[in-house]
Amino acid sequence: MLRRFAFPPQPPEVFSALARVPAETKFLVENRSRGVAEMGIGELGADAPGKTFRAISFDAAETFSLRPKWEISRRGNAVFVARNLAEGERAEPEMLRAELDALLSRAVPEGAEKVPPIPPPREIGGAWYLPAARKILDEIGAGTLRKLVLARAIEARAESPIPVAPILGKLHERFEKNCTIFCVARAGKTFLGASPETLVSLRDGALETEALAGSIPNFPGADVPALGARLLADDKERREHRAVIDFIAEKLRRLGAEPEFPETPEIVVLPNILHLRTPIRARVPAGLGVLECVAALHPTPAMCGVPAEAARAEILATEPFPRGDFAGPLGFFDARGEGFFAVGIRCAEISGNAIRLFAGSGLVAGSVPEKEFREIDSKFSAVLAHIQGKA
């Protein structure tokens, strides 16, 4: 019995059109530099064939898995659409083509929706961050921790519902060259953003990940080469970066993989910030799947701290809000166990006319709480500017 109907290859605009279809349940993951463009629309059920999309909360307490009714992939200039079939459904091409046409007809035209003004957000938890950061730095000084990523959250409420399609469009315009654009919609909420951090990619036994830690603000008119040289020379930022490399390398060796990486990090340039990045590659043992890699690598020191369990416990006890999907893995895997996962950062959660933003910064020996607070503010400002179309 057929369980899946594959349409002939579609033109590239079909992918972007389906990305603009309002849906109660949707999962989108795109990373142009890694050749990843996958989307699932609608919930079919536990026995659906094909890819499974998954978002795991930072604390790993919640997992959202989508086995989609519609599965869409873009490869170069071709888009591949498959309709997964439930038990007893008939694979009648004309009927399914009409169903796809009806789905496409729901796509919001480009430019048809505008994001309403977002009032100044309020800090969740009030003025908690600076005293908490000082306490954690005392623990780092005492040797209890080596690093901890402390996050803040802000929220605002617009006068009308906040649409998703124009925000995704703006994120594509600014970040698609070197970030993962993602959108996870379920239960009336949409979590979306442009993440610069890949947690793991596994394809044909080849694993790719990266250490992304250490940063410096970027701004219009900045001398980017000079900023990059300053970042590379910053001892505090290099130590923070090295902690992430060492963590990932150790975890991969425990999985039976031997990581390879350059000694000198490269500079990732984003509109509002520069990051240190070290690409890490390895061949994995036969039978090892991407989910085992995700479990081993999450949470990295770039989103949690060192040692990981002590840092995570401190985060959960200190931050006055649940992180939810923020800083958690999100991506997809296939029947062979291969797939792609990014880390859910540079993000916002939208529910009706309410929006919540998350951002964090790493605390290590030598960190200055006020400077870290301002770095988080710059991350908030950049995301809000793109949401409102001001960047």
C-alpha positions as CSV (number, residue, x, y, z in Angstrom):
1,M,0.0,0.0,0.0
2,L,1.3,3.4,-0.9
3,R,2.1,5.6,2.1
4,R,3.6,8.5,0.3
5,F,2.8,10.4,-2.9
6,A,5.7,12.4,-4.5
7,F,4.8,15.2,-6.9
8,P,7.0,16.0,-9.9
9,P,9.7,18.6,-9.1
10,Q,8.3,22.0,-8.6
11,P,9.8,25.5,-9.3
12,P,11.8,27.2,-6.5
13,E,9.0,29.7,-5.7
14,V,6.8,26.9,-4.4
15,F,9.1,26.5,-1.3
16,S,8.9,30.2,-0.4
17,A,5.1,30.2,-1.1
18,L,4.5,27.3,1.2
19,A,6.7,29.0,3.8
20,R,4.1,31.8,3.8
21,V,1.1,29.5,4.3
22,P,-0.4,30.1,7.7
23,A,-0.6,26.8,9.5
24,E,-1.3,25.7,13.0
25,T,1.5,23.2,12.8
26,K,4.6,23.9,10.7
27,F,8.4,23.3,10.9
28,L,10.9,25.1,8.7
29,V,14.7,24.7,8.7
30,E,16.9,26.4,6.1
31,N,20.6,26.8,6.0
32,R,21.8,27.9,2.6
33,S,25.5,27.4,3.2
34,R,24.9,23.7,4.2
35,G,22.4,23.0,1.4
36,V,19.6,22.5,3.9
37,A,16.0,23.6,3.1
38,E,13.3,21.4,4.7
39,M,9.7,22.1,5.7
40,G,6.9,20.1,7.2
41,I,3.2,21.3,7.3
42,G,0.4,19.6,9.1
43,E,0.4,16.7,11.5
44,L,-0.1,13.2,10.0
45,G,0.6,10.9,12.9
46,A,3.1,8.7,14.6
47,D,3.4,6.3,11.6
48,A,4.2,8.9,8.9
49,P,7.0,8.0,6.5
50,G,9.8,10.3,5.6
51,K,11.5,12.9,7.8
52,T,10.7,13.7,11.4
53,F,11.1,17.3,12.6
54,R,12.0,17.9,16.2
55,A,12.5,20.7,18.7
56,I,13.9,19.9,22.1
57,S,13.7,22.4,25.0
58,F,16.9,23.7,26.5
59,D,16.3,21.6,29.7
60,A,15.3,18.6,27.6
61,A,12.1,18.4,29.5
62,E,9.9,18.9,26.5
63,T,10.1,17.5,23.0
64,F,8.0,18.5,20.0
65,S,8.1,16.0,17.1
66,L,6.3,16.6,13.9
67,R,5.7,13.8,11.4
68,P,4.2,16.0,8.7
69,K,1.3,15.6,6.3
70,W,3.3,17.7,3.8
71,E,7.0,17.3,3.4
72,I,8.8,19.9,1.3
73,S,12.5,20.0,0.3
74,R,14.4,22.4,-1.9
75,R,17.5,21.2,-3.8
76,G,19.1,23.9,-6.0
77,N,16.3,25.2,-8.3
78,A,14.0,22.2,-7.7
79,V,11.4,21.8,-4.9
80,F,10.3,18.3,-4.0
81,V,6.9,18.0,-2.4
82,A,5.6,14.8,-0.9
83,R,2.2,14.1,0.7
84,N,2.5,11.5,3.4
85,L,-0.6,9.3,3.6
86,A,-2.4,8.1,6.6
87,E,-3.6,4.5,6.9
88,G,-6.5,4.0,4.4
89,E,-5.9,7.2,2.4
90,R,-5.9,6.8,-1.3
91,A,-3.1,8.1,-3.5
92,E,-5.2,9.6,-6.3
93,P,-2.9,12.1,-8.2
94,E,-5.6,14.5,-9.3
95,M,-7.1,14.7,-5.8
96,L,-3.7,15.3,-4.2
97,R,-2.8,17.9,-6.9
98,A,-6.0,19.8,-6.1
99,E,-5.1,19.5,-2.4
100,L,-1.6,21.0,-3.0
101,D,-3.1,23.8,-5.1
102,A,-5.5,24.6,-2.3
103,L,-2.6,24.7,0.1
104,L,-0.7,27.1,-2.2
105,S,-3.7,29.3,-2.6
106,R,-3.5,30.1,1.2
107,A,0.0,31.5,0.9
108,V,0.2,35.1,2.1
109,P,1.3,37.3,-0.8
110,E,4.7,39.0,-0.3
111,G,4.3,42.4,1.2
112,A,0.6,41.9,2.0
113,E,1.1,41.8,5.8
114,K,2.8,44.4,7.9
115,V,4.3,44.0,11.4
116,P,2.5,46.4,13.8
117,P,4.5,48.8,16.0
118,I,6.1,46.9,18.9
119,P,6.1,49.0,22.1
120,P,9.2,49.1,24.3
121,P,9.6,45.6,25.8
122,R,9.7,45.0,29.5
123,E,12.4,42.9,31.2
124,I,11.0,39.6,32.6
125,G,12.0,39.4,36.2
126,G,12.9,43.0,36.6
127,A,16.4,44.1,37.6
128,W,17.7,40.7,38.4
129,Y,20.5,40.2,35.9
130,L,23.5,42.2,37.2
131,P,23.4,40.9,40.8
132,A,22.9,37.4,39.5
133,A,25.9,37.8,37.1
134,R,28.1,39.0,39.9
135,K,27.2,36.0,42.1
136,I,28.0,33.7,39.2
137,L,31.3,35.4,38.6
138,D,32.1,34.9,42.3
139,E,31.4,31.1,41.8
140,I,33.7,31.1,38.8
141,G,36.4,32.8,40.8
142,A,36.0,30.2,43.5
143,G,36.4,27.4,41.0
144,T,32.8,26.0,41.2
145,L,32.2,26.9,37.5
146,R,34.4,27.7,34.6
147,K,31.7,29.3,32.4
148,L,28.0,30.0,32.5
149,V,25.8,31.5,29.8
150,L,23.2,33.7,31.5
151,A,20.2,34.7,29.4
152,R,17.6,37.4,29.6
153,A,14.1,37.6,28.2
154,I,12.0,40.6,27.3
155,E,8.4,40.8,26.1
156,A,6.0,43.2,24.5
157,R,2.4,43.3,23.4
158,A,1.4,45.0,20.1
159,E,-2.1,46.4,19.5
160,S,-2.8,43.8,16.8
161,P,-1.6,40.2,16.0
162,I,2.0,40.0,14.9
163,P,2.3,38.2,11.5
164,V,5.0,35.6,10.9
165,A,5.4,35.8,7.1
166,P,7.0,39.3,6.8
167,I,9.4,38.5,9.7
168,L,10.6,35.3,8.0
169,G,11.0,37.3,4.8
170,K,13.2,39.9,6.6
171,L,15.3,37.2,8.2
172,H,15.9,35.6,4.8
173,E,17.0,38.9,3.4
174,R,19.6,39.6,6.1
175,F,20.8,36.2,7.4
176,E,20.3,33.4,4.9
177,K,23.9,33.4,3.7
178,N,25.4,32.3,7.1
179,C,22.6,31.4,9.5
180,T,19.9,28.8,9.9
181,I,16.4,30.3,9.3
182,F,13.9,28.4,11.4
183,C,10.2,28.5,12.2
184,V,8.4,26.2,14.6
185,A,4.6,26.7,14.8
186,R,2.4,24.7,17.1
187,A,-0.3,25.2,19.7
188,G,-0.9,28.8,18.8
189,K,2.7,29.9,19.2
190,T,5.5,30.4,16.7
191,F,9.2,30.2,17.6
192,L,11.3,31.7,14.8
193,G,14.7,33.2,14.3
194,A,18.1,33.2,12.4
195,S,20.6,31.0,14.3
196,P,24.3,31.4,13.5
197,E,25.1,28.1,15.4
198,T,24.9,24.6,13.9
199,L,24.7,21.9,16.5
200,V,25.3,19.0,14.2
201,S,24.9,17.9,10.6
202,L,25.2,14.2,9.7
203,R,25.2,13.1,6.1
204,D,26.7,9.9,4.6
205,G,28.6,9.2,7.8
206,A,30.3,12.7,7.8
207,L,29.6,14.8,10.8
208,E,30.0,18.6,10.9
209,T,29.6,20.8,13.9
210,E,31.2,24.0,15.1
211,A,32.4,25.9,18.1
212,L,30.7,29.4,18.1
213,A,31.7,31.4,21.1
214,G,33.4,34.7,21.7
215,S,32.0,37.9,20.2
216,I,32.2,41.6,19.7
217,P,29.5,44.0,18.6
218,N,29.3,45.2,15.0
219,F,27.7,48.4,13.9
220,P,27.1,50.4,10.7
221,G,30.4,51.9,9.3
222,A,32.6,49.8,11.5
223,D,36.1,48.7,10.5
224,V,35.2,45.0,10.3
225,P,38.8,43.8,9.8
226,A,40.0,45.8,12.8
227,L,37.1,44.4,14.9
228,G,37.9,40.9,13.8
229,A,41.6,41.3,14.7
230,R,40.6,42.7,18.1
231,L,38.4,39.8,18.7
232,L,41.1,37.3,17.8
233,A,43.5,39.0,20.2
234,D,41.1,39.1,23.1
235,D,42.3,36.6,25.7
236,K,38.9,36.4,27.5
237,E,37.0,35.7,24.2
238,R,39.6,33.1,23.1
239,R,39.4,31.3,26.4
240,E,35.6,31.2,26.1
241,H,35.9,29.9,22.6
242,R,38.5,27.2,23.5
243,A,36.2,25.8,26.2
244,V,33.6,25.1,23.6
245,I,36.1,23.4,21.2
246,D,37.4,21.2,24.0
247,F,33.9,20.2,25.1
248,I,32.8,19.2,21.6
249,A,36.0,17.3,20.9
250,E,35.7,15.3,24.1
251,K,32.1,14.4,23.4
252,L,32.8,13.3,19.8
253,R,35.7,11.1,21.0
254,R,33.4,9.4,23.5
255,L,31.1,8.6,20.5
256,G,34.0,6.9,18.8
257,A,34.7,9.8,16.3
258,E,38.0,11.6,15.9
259,P,37.4,15.4,15.4
260,E,39.4,17.5,13.1
261,F,39.6,21.3,13.4
262,P,41.9,24.2,12.6
263,E,43.9,25.7,15.5
264,T,42.9,29.3,14.6
265,P,39.3,30.3,14.6
266,E,37.7,32.2,11.8
267,I,35.5,35.3,12.1
268,V,31.8,35.1,11.4
269,V,30.4,38.6,10.4
270,L,26.8,39.3,11.1
271,P,25.1,42.7,10.8
272,N,25.2,43.3,14.5
273,I,27.9,41.1,15.9
274,L,31.1,39.2,15.1
275,H,31.7,35.7,16.4
276,L,34.7,33.4,16.7
277,R,33.9,30.1,14.8
278,T,35.9,26.9,14.5
279,P,34.5,24.3,12.1
280,I,34.8,20.7,13.4
281,R,34.5,17.6,11.3
282,A,34.6,13.9,11.9
283,R,33.7,10.5,10.5
284,V,31.2,8.7,12.8
285,P,31.1,5.0,13.5
286,A,28.6,2.9,11.5
287,G,25.1,2.9,13.1
288,L,25.6,6.2,14.9
289,G,22.6,8.5,14.2
290,V,22.2,12.2,14.4
291,L,19.9,12.0,17.5
292,E,22.7,10.3,19.5
293,C,25.0,13.2,18.4
294,V,22.4,15.8,19.5
295,A,22.1,14.1,22.9
296,A,25.9,14.0,23.3
297,L,26.5,17.6,22.3
298,H,23.5,19.5,23.8
299,P,23.9,21.7,25.7
300,T,27.3,23.0,24.5
301,P,29.2,25.5,26.6
302,A,28.2,28.1,24.0
303,M,24.6,27.9,25.4
304,C,25.1,26.5,28.9
305,G,28.5,26.4,30.5
306,V,31.3,24.4,32.0
307,P,30.9,21.9,33.7
308,A,27.7,21.4,31.8
309,E,25.4,19.9,34.5
310,A,26.4,22.3,37.2
311,A,25.9,25.2,34.8
312,R,22.5,24.0,33.6
313,A,21.4,23.5,37.2
314,E,22.5,27.1,38.0
315,I,20.8,28.5,35.0
316,L,17.5,26.8,35.8
317,A,17.7,28.0,39.4
318,T,18.7,31.6,38.5
319,E,16.9,32.8,35.3
320,P,13.3,34.1,36.2
321,F,11.7,32.5,33.1
322,P,11.6,29.2,31.3
323,R,13.9,29.0,28.3
324,G,11.6,26.7,26.5
325,D,12.9,26.2,22.9
326,F,15.5,29.0,23.3
327,A,19.0,27.5,23.2
328,G,17.6,24.0,22.5
329,P,18.2,21.8,19.4
330,L,15.8,22.0,16.5
331,G,16.0,20.3,13.1
332,F,15.1,17.0,11.4
333,F,16.2,13.4,10.9
334,D,15.4,10.8,8.3
335,A,14.8,7.0,8.3
336,R,18.6,6.4,8.1
337,G,19.2,8.4,11.2
338,E,20.9,11.3,9.3
339,G,19.8,14.9,9.5
340,F,20.6,18.4,10.7
341,F,20.1,20.4,13.9
342,A,20.7,24.0,14.8
343,V,20.6,25.8,18.1
344,G,17.5,27.9,18.7
345,I,19.0,31.4,19.3
346,R,18.7,34.9,17.8
347,C,15.0,34.2,18.1
348,A,11.5,35.3,19.2
349,E,8.4,33.6,20.3
350,I,5.1,35.0,18.9
351,S,1.6,34.3,20.2
352,G,-1.1,36.5,18.8
353,N,-0.1,40.1,19.5
354,A,2.5,39.1,22.2
355,I,6.2,38.7,21.5
356,R,9.0,37.4,23.7
357,L,12.7,37.6,22.9
358,F,15.6,35.7,24.4
359,A,19.4,36.3,24.3
360,G,22.3,35.4,26.5
361,S,26.0,36.0,27.0
362,G,28.8,33.9,28.4
363,L,30.3,34.7,31.8
364,V,33.9,33.6,32.4
365,A,36.7,34.8,34.5
366,G,37.3,38.4,33.5
367,S,33.8,39.1,32.4
368,V,32.3,42.5,33.3
369,P,28.5,42.1,34.0
370,E,27.6,45.6,32.6
371,K,29.4,44.8,29.4
372,E,27.6,41.5,29.1
373,F,24.3,43.2,29.8
374,R,25.0,45.6,26.9
375,E,25.9,42.8,24.6
376,I,22.6,41.1,25.2
377,D,20.9,44.4,24.6
378,S,22.6,44.7,21.2
379,K,21.3,41.2,20.3
380,F,17.7,42.2,21.4
381,S,17.9,45.4,19.4
382,A,19.1,43.6,16.2
383,V,16.3,41.0,16.4
384,L,13.6,43.7,17.1
385,A,14.9,45.9,14.3
386,H,14.6,43.0,11.8
387,I,11.1,42.1,13.1
388,Q,10.0,45.7,12.6
389,G,11.7,46.1,9.2
390,K,14.0,48.8,10.4
391,A,17.3,47.0,9.7
